[in-house]
Structure formats: structure tokens, C-alpha cells
Amino acid sequence: MATTNIWQQFKVLTLEGVRVVATITANNGNGTSQTTLRDGSVITVKRRSVNVGEKAFILDGEIKGTAPNLAQYEVEV
């Protein structure tokens, strides 16, 4: 039975979890990659599907694909 709750319908469209863009700094030999986040933090994530030096979308500690290399701006409100 389909739900008529609009919030539940919206939640199905969105991915849950933590999403970040990181730069790949090393592809480890065990199926993981080392990445650097925008704040300088270094984390190890699953998969090696993105080349070193490229940016990647990270979802819950796993590489989901290549991210575009766009300019970063910080705005204080």
C-alpha cells in the first residue's frame, strides 16, 4: 500500500547518511583510499575507484564517484 504522507514520500527521494567531498591522496593496496577533507582532516574510506589527486563524493565512509573540481567559496552570514 502506498503512503499518502508527503514527508515519507520525500524521505524516499533523499539519501540518508553523511556526504562529503574529499581529495584522494592515496589508493591503498587493500581496497581503501586515503582522502583529505576540506578542513585538512585525513580519513581512510572504502573503495579505490577514483584516481589520486581527483575529488570524490564520500557517503558513509565509501567512495560513490568522482566529484567535479570546482572553486570553493566560504561566506559568513
Secondary structure, DSSP 8 states (H G I E B T S, - for coil): -----HHHHHHHHS--S-EEEEEEEEE-TTSEEEEE-TTS-EEEEE---S-TTSEEEEETTEEEEEE----------
